[in-house]
Amino acid sequence: MHTTDQSRRQAPLSSSSETLRPWVGYPHREGERHRVPVRWDDDGTPLSAEVALWRYAPVGPGGSRPRLLLIHGLRGDHHGMQLIVDALPEFEVLVPDLPGFGETEPVSDAAGRRVEHTLRVYADLVEALASELGLSESDVLSGHSFGTIVTAAHCARPRRGRRWAGLVLSAPISNEVFRGRLLPGAAVVELYYRLSQLLPERYGNEFLRSRTILSVTNLTMGADHDPLVSSYVRDQHSQHFGGYTDRQTLLEAYHCSSRHTVMDYASDLHLPVLLLPGAKDKLSTEEGRRRLRDQLPDGRLEVIRGGGHLVHYEKPAQIARSIRRFVAEVESR
């Protein structure tokens, strides 16, 4: 792994100070922080980013197990994947902050100018990052929520050979949100982002980071009412939901997340794919999940009982068990 500075231990956060969370079943793992410079060509335009990435070494004998690259969701960063990392101690796990979120600055061109963050830019960044990390077709890629769209778009791009042993999609975006029963909620979210764009930058950012909006998000997206889980979710969102680098990149990422679905790429995903939606996910429908599974050339669907769209916070142990079974399956092929 090439880095631009020496790796250091991730400073523990207040929410990570406990050694064991009952609903996870495993102690907290601290990651080593790296800065990974990546470069690629977008139809003749050189692009680059310096990606903040956390590496979690396997606990105990890891052997030659596949490495896992986890891609977080919209307005998240690597912290959002922490509980899944904790619940998979036998694996080496790599978790970046996507450009524009956490500690990764936006993608820029050769002149250092920020570029428009389209879905293609995010998908190509995953390819450049995987190449820089030396990941291969024996390793497994996983995305959550917006990360499921990014990773699906990445895997569907025509390439020479197959890069991944398998693809895991937690809380996959299977439905177009501006149709059917999802339309009212999607319209409210769209209005929220449009208003934030119309306001002067200072007030737009205050609106985007509003604690009232954060509370509504926690209420509408969560499904687990266990006090410990709910407290953890609130704490995580309070610390990291406003951690984007600039308003324009956030709005472009939102546009990607709301105008694309995994279904757009499903028929081109010629690798084993595991779908892990929460049974109570309000950003998808049962019909949409089944249609997505049926569209995949090599797909399987495991619905996480009791989980909502925040299934990565609410049911990390169940997610980890499913990933463990899936990895064993693809290893045996």
C-alpha positions in Angstrom: 0.0 0.0 0.0 1.5 3.3 -1.1 0.8 6.2 1.3 1.9 9.9 1.4 2.5 9.9 5.2 3.1 7.4 7.9 0.1 5.5 9.0 -1.2 6.2 12.5 -3.7 4.8 14.8 -7.2 6.2 14.5 -8.0 8.3 17.6 -10.8 6.7 19.5 -14.0 8.6 19.5 -16.3 8.9 22.5 -18.8 6.5 20.8 -16.0 4.0 20.2 -14.7 3.9 23.7 -16.7 0.8 24.7 -14.9 -2.4 24.1 -18.0 -4.4 23.4 -21.5 -3.4 22.2 -24.0 -6.1 23.0 -25.8 -6.1 19.6 -22.4 -6.5 17.8 -20.9 -9.2 19.9 -17.3 -8.3 19.1 -14.9 -5.7 20.6 -14.1 -2.5 18.8 -11.2 -2.6 16.2 -9.0 0.4 15.7 -7.8 1.0 12.2 -4.6 2.4 10.8 -5.1 5.6 8.8 -3.4 5.9 5.4 -3.4 8.6 2.7 -3.6 6.8 -0.7 -3.0 8.9 -3.8 -4.9 7.7 -6.8 -4.9 8.9 -10.4 -6.9 7.9 -13.5 -7.9 9.1 -16.9 -11.5 10.1 -17.7 -11.7 10.2 -21.5 -8.4 12.1 -21.8 -8.9 14.2 -18.6 -6.4 13.3 -15.9 -8.1 13.1 -12.5 -6.7 12.5 -9.0 -7.6 12.3 -5.4 -5.8 11.6 -2.1 -8.0 9.1 -0.4 -8.1 8.8 3.4 -8.4 5.1 4.1 -8.5 2.9 7.2 -6.9 -0.5 7.3 -8.1 -3.0 9.9 -5.7 -5.9 10.3 -7.2 -9.3 10.9 -7.4 -10.4 14.5 -5.8 -13.8 15.0 -4.8 -16.1 12.2 -6.2 -14.4 9.1 -4.4 -16.8 6.6 -5.1 -16.1 3.0 -8.7 -14.9 3.5 -10.0 -12.4 0.9 -9.6 -8.8 1.8 -12.8 -6.7 2.0 -13.2 -3.2 0.6 -16.2 -1.4 2.1 -17.8 1.7 0.5 -19.9 3.9 2.8 -23.2 5.6 2.1 -24.3 9.2 1.4 -23.2 11.8 4.0 -21.3 9.0 5.8 -17.6 8.2 6.0 -15.5 5.2 7.2 -17.1 5.4 10.7 -20.4 4.1 9.3 -18.8 0.8 8.5 -17.2 0.4 12.0 -19.6 -2.1 13.5 -19.4 -4.4 10.4 -15.6 -4.2 10.6 -15.9 -5.1 14.3 -18.1 -8.1 13.6 -15.6 -9.5 11.0 -12.4 -9.8 13.1 -10.9 -12.5 11.0 -10.7 -10.4 7.8 -8.4 -7.6 6.7 -10.8 -4.8 6.0 -10.2 -1.6 4.0 -12.6 1.4 4.4 -12.0 4.7 2.5 -13.7 8.0 2.9 -15.2 8.8 -0.5 -14.2 12.1 -2.1 -16.1 15.0 -0.5 -16.7 13.2 2.8 -14.8 12.7 6.0 -11.1 13.3 5.4 -11.0 12.9 1.6 -11.0 16.1 -0.4 -13.0 16.2 -3.7 -11.5 14.8 -6.9 -9.5 17.4 -9.0 -8.1 17.7 -12.5 -4.5 18.3 -13.5 -4.8 22.0 -12.7 -6.1 21.2 -9.1 -9.7 22.3 -9.9 -12.5 20.4 -8.3 -14.4 18.4 -10.9 -18.1 17.5 -11.1 -18.7 14.4 -9.0 -20.7 12.2 -11.3 -21.5 8.5 -10.6 -18.8 7.7 -13.2 -16.2 9.7 -11.2 -17.0 7.7 -8.0 -17.1 4.4 -9.9 -13.7 5.1 -11.5 -12.2 6.2 -8.2 -13.1 2.7 -6.7 -11.2 1.1 -9.7 -8.2 3.4 -9.2 -8.2 2.8 -5.4 -8.5 -1.0 -5.8 -5.5 -1.0 -8.3 -3.4 1.2 -5.9 -4.2 -1.2 -3.0 -3.3 -4.3 -5.1 -6.7 -5.8 -4.7 -7.5 -8.7 -7.0 -10.2 -11.1 -8.1 -9.8 -13.1 -4.9 -11.0 -10.1 -2.8 -14.6 -8.9 -2.1 -16.2 -5.5 -2.6 -19.1 -4.2 -0.5 -21.2 -1.1 -0.6 -23.9 0.4 1.7 -26.8 2.5 0.5 -25.3 5.1 -1.9 -22.2 2.8 -1.8 -24.3 0.1 -3.4 -24.9 2.3 -6.5 -21.2 3.3 -6.7 -20.0 -0.3 -6.4 -22.6 -1.6 -8.9 -21.7 1.1 -11.4 -18.0 0.2 -10.8 -18.4 -3.5 -11.3 -20.6 -3.0 -14.4 -18.0 -1.0 -16.3 -16.3 -3.0 -19.1 -12.9 -4.1 -18.0 -10.4 -6.7 -18.9 -10.9 -9.7 -16.6 -12.9 -9.9 -13.4 -11.6 -7.8 -10.5 -13.7 -9.1 -7.6 -14.6 -12.5 -6.1 -18.0 -11.1 -5.1 -20.0 -8.0 -4.4 -22.0 -7.5 -1.2 -24.7 -4.8 -1.2 -26.2 -3.8 2.2 -29.4 -1.6 2.1 -29.2 -1.7 -1.7 -31.0 1.0 -3.6 -33.3 -1.2 -5.7 -36.2 1.2 -6.4 -36.5 4.5 -8.2 -37.4 6.8 -5.3 -39.6 9.2 -7.4 -42.2 6.5 -8.1 -44.9 4.8 -6.1 -45.1 4.8 -2.4 -41.5 6.2 -2.1 -42.4 9.4 -4.0 -43.7 11.5 -1.0 -40.6 11.0 1.1 -38.3 11.4 -1.9 -40.0 14.7 -2.8 -39.4 16.1 0.7 -35.7 15.1 0.6 -35.5 16.7 -2.9 -37.0 19.9 -1.6 -34.5 19.9 1.4 -31.5 19.7 -0.9 -32.9 22.2 -3.4 -33.6 24.8 -0.6 -30.1 24.3 0.7 -28.7 25.1 -2.8 -30.7 28.3 -3.1 -29.6 29.7 0.2 -26.4 31.7 0.6 -23.6 29.2 1.3 -23.3 29.8 5.1 -27.0 29.4 5.6 -27.2 26.5 3.2 -24.6 24.6 5.2 -26.4 25.4 8.4 -29.6 24.0 6.9 -27.8 20.9 5.7 -26.3 20.3 9.1 -29.5 21.2 11.0 -30.1 19.1 14.2 -33.8 19.2 13.4 -33.2 17.6 10.1 -30.9 15.1 11.7 -33.6 14.1 14.2 -36.1 13.5 11.5 -33.5 11.4 9.6 -33.0 9.2 12.7 -36.7 8.8 13.1 -37.6 8.0 9.5 -34.6 5.7 8.6 -34.2 3.8 11.8 -36.1 0.6 12.7 -34.5 -0.7 15.8 -35.9 0.9 19.0 -33.4 -0.7 21.4 -32.1 2.3 23.5 -28.5 1.4 23.1 -28.8 1.1 19.3 -30.8 4.3 19.0 -28.3 6.2 21.2 -25.4 4.9 19.1 -27.1 5.9 15.8 -27.9 9.4 17.1 -24.3 9.8 18.3 -22.8 8.7 14.9 -25.1 11.0 12.9 -24.4 13.9 15.3 -20.6 13.4 14.8 -20.4 12.6 11.1 -23.6 13.5 9.2 -22.3 17.0 8.6 -18.8 15.9 7.8 -18.9 16.7 4.0 -16.1 18.9 2.6 -18.3 21.4 0.6 -21.9 21.9 -0.3 -21.5 21.5 -4.1 -19.9 18.1 -3.9 -22.5 16.9 -1.4 -25.3 18.1 -3.8 -23.7 16.3 -6.7 -23.4 13.1 -4.6 -27.1 13.4 -3.6 -28.0 13.8 -7.3 -26.1 10.6 -8.1 -27.8 8.8 -5.2 -31.4 9.9 -6.2 -31.1 9.5 -10.0 -29.6 6.0 -10.1 -30.3 2.6 -8.7 -28.5 -0.7 -8.5 -31.2 -1.9 -11.0 -29.6 0.3 -13.6 -26.5 -2.0 -13.6 -27.9 -5.3 -12.4 -27.8 -7.2 -15.7 -24.2 -6.3 -16.2 -23.0 -7.5 -12.9 -21.4 -10.8 -14.0 -20.1 -11.9 -10.6 -21.7 -13.3 -7.4 -23.8 -10.6 -5.7 -25.3 -10.8 -2.2 -28.2 -8.4 -1.4 -28.7 -7.6 2.3 -31.7 -5.2 2.7 -33.4 -4.6 6.0 -36.9 -6.0 6.2 -38.1 -2.6 7.4 -36.1 -0.5 4.9 -38.3 2.5 3.9 -36.1 3.3 0.9 -37.0 0.1 -0.9 -39.9 -2.2 -1.4 -40.2 -6.0 -1.2 -41.1 -6.1 -4.9 -38.2 -3.9 -5.8 -35.7 -6.2 -3.9 -37.1 -9.3 -5.6 -36.9 -7.7 -9.0 -33.3 -6.7 -8.4 -32.4 -10.2 -7.3 -34.1 -11.7 -10.4 -32.3 -9.3 -12.7 -28.8 -10.3 -11.4 -27.0 -13.0 -13.4 -25.7 -14.5 -10.2 -27.6 -13.0 -7.3 -28.9 -14.0 -3.9 -31.2 -12.1 -1.5 -31.0 -12.4 2.3 -33.4 -10.0 4.1 -32.2 -8.9 7.5 -35.0 -9.3 10.0 -35.8 -6.2 12.0 -33.4 -4.0 10.1 -34.2 -0.7 8.4 -32.1 1.4 6.0 -29.6 1.8 8.8 -29.1 -1.9 8.9 -25.3 -1.4 9.1 -25.8 0.2 12.5 -28.7 -1.9 13.7 -27.8 -5.4 12.7 -24.1 -5.6 12.1 -23.8 -9.1 13.5 -26.4 -10.4 11.1 -24.7 -8.6 8.2 -21.4 -10.1 9.2 -22.7 -13.6 9.4 -24.2 -13.3 5.9 -20.9 -11.9 4.5 -19.0 -14.7 6.2 -21.3 -17.3 4.5 -21.0 -15.6 1.2 -17.2 -15.4 1.3 -17.1 -19.1 2.1 -19.3 -19.8 -0.9 -17.3 -17.8 -3.4 -14.0 -19.2 -2.0 -15.2 -22.7 -2.7 -15.9 -22.0 -6.4 
